[in-house]
C-alpha cells in the first residue's frame, strides 16, 4: 500500500514538473498595441462625400503599416509626425453617398503586434 502511494506521488510530481517547465502564456512578452484617438469628425457625424477625416495614432504605431479604409474601400492618407504620435488625414471616397461608412484603421508595431480601431460616419448625398 505504501509503495503504491509513493509511486502515485512520484508520478504526480514528474507530471506537474513537466507542465510547469513550459511556462504559462503570461510569461510571454506582452504585446503593447498602438492607440487611435481624436477621431474627426466624431463618431456618427453627418458628412458629405469627399469630406476630410483625421485621427491621432500613438507613437507606438509604425507609420509605414497604417492602413485606412472606408466601407471596405482603401483610402489614401497623409501621415504627419507630431510629438505624441502621428496625425493621419484622408478623404472619404466620392462613391460613398446616402449611407453609413466605418472608417477602419489597422496598424502594427515593430514586434508585429496588430491593432485595429475605427468609427462610423453617416454620409449624406452631395
C-alpha positions in Angstrom: 0.0 0.0 0.0 2.8 2.4 0.9 4.7 1.6 -2.3 1.6 2.3 -4.4 1.1 5.7 -2.7 4.8 6.5 -3.2 4.6 5.7 -6.9 1.4 7.9 -7.3 3.2 10.8 -5.5 6.3 10.4 -7.7 4.2 10.3 -10.9 2.2 13.4 -9.9 5.5 15.2 -9.2 7.0 14.3 -12.5 3.9 15.3 -14.5 3.4 18.6 -12.7 7.1 19.5 -13.1 6.9 18.9 -16.9 3.8 21.0 -17.2 5.4 23.9 -15.3 8.5 23.7 -17.4 6.6 25.0 -20.4 5.5 28.2 -18.6 2.2 30.0 -19.0 1.0 32.4 -21.6 1.5 35.2 -19.2 5.2 34.5 -19.1 5.5 35.6 -22.8 6.3 39.2 -23.6 3.1 41.2 -23.7 2.0 42.9 -26.9 1.7 46.7 -26.5 -0.7 47.9 -29.2 -0.8 51.4 -30.6 -3.8 53.5 -29.7 -6.0 55.6 -32.0 -7.7 58.8 -30.7 -9.1 62.2 -31.6 -11.3 61.0 -34.4 -12.6 63.9 -36.5 -15.4 64.2 -37.4 -16.7 62.5 -34.3 -18.5 59.1 -34.3 -21.9 59.2 -36.1 -21.4 62.7 -37.5 -23.2 63.5 -40.7 -20.8 64.4 -43.5 -20.7 64.9 -47.3 -18.8 62.6 -49.7 -15.2 63.5 -50.1 -15.1 65.1 -46.6 -11.8 65.1 -44.8 -11.3 63.0 -41.7 -8.4 62.6 -39.3 -7.2 60.8 -36.2 -4.2 60.5 -34.0 -2.1 57.3 -33.9 0.1 56.8 -30.9 3.9 56.8 -31.2 3.8 53.0 -30.9 2.3 52.7 -34.4 4.7 52.1 -37.3 3.6 54.8 -39.8 4.5 52.6 -42.7 1.9 50.0 -41.6 -1.1 52.3 -41.1 -3.9 51.3 -43.4 -7.3 53.0 -43.6 -10.5 52.0 -45.4 -14.0 53.5 -45.6 -16.7 50.9 -46.1 -14.0 48.5 -47.2 -12.6 50.8 -49.8 -8.9 51.7 -49.5 -8.3 55.3 -48.6 -5.0 57.1 -49.3 -3.8 59.0 -46.2 -1.2 61.6 -45.3 0.7 60.9 -42.1 2.5 63.6 -40.2 4.8 63.0 -37.2 3.8 65.0 -34.1 5.2 64.8 -30.6 2.5 62.5 -29.3 2.4 60.2 -32.4 1.1 60.6 -35.9 -1.7 62.7 -37.3 -3.4 60.7 -40.1 -5.6 62.6 -42.6 -7.7 61.3 -45.5 -10.7 62.0 -47.7 -13.9 59.9 -47.9 -14.4 58.3 -51.4 -16.8 60.2 -53.6 -18.7 57.0 -54.3 -20.0 56.8 -50.7 -23.3 58.6 -50.6 -26.5 58.2 -48.6 -25.0 55.5 -46.4 -23.1 54.8 -43.2 -19.4 54.1 -43.5 -17.0 52.7 -41.0 -13.6 54.3 -41.1 -11.5 51.3 -40.3 -7.8 51.6 -39.2 -5.2 48.9 -38.9 -1.5 49.3 -37.9 1.3 47.3 -36.4 4.3 48.0 -34.2 7.8 46.7 -34.8 7.2 43.5 -32.9 4.2 42.6 -35.1 1.5 43.5 -32.6 -1.5 44.4 -34.7 -4.1 46.9 -33.6 -7.4 48.0 -35.2 -10.0 50.6 -34.5 -12.4 52.9 -36.3 -15.6 54.9 -36.1 -18.8 55.3 -38.0 -19.9 58.3 -40.1 -23.2 59.0 -41.8 -22.6 60.2 -45.4 -25.2 62.4 -46.9 -26.0 63.0 -50.6 -23.9 65.6 -52.3 
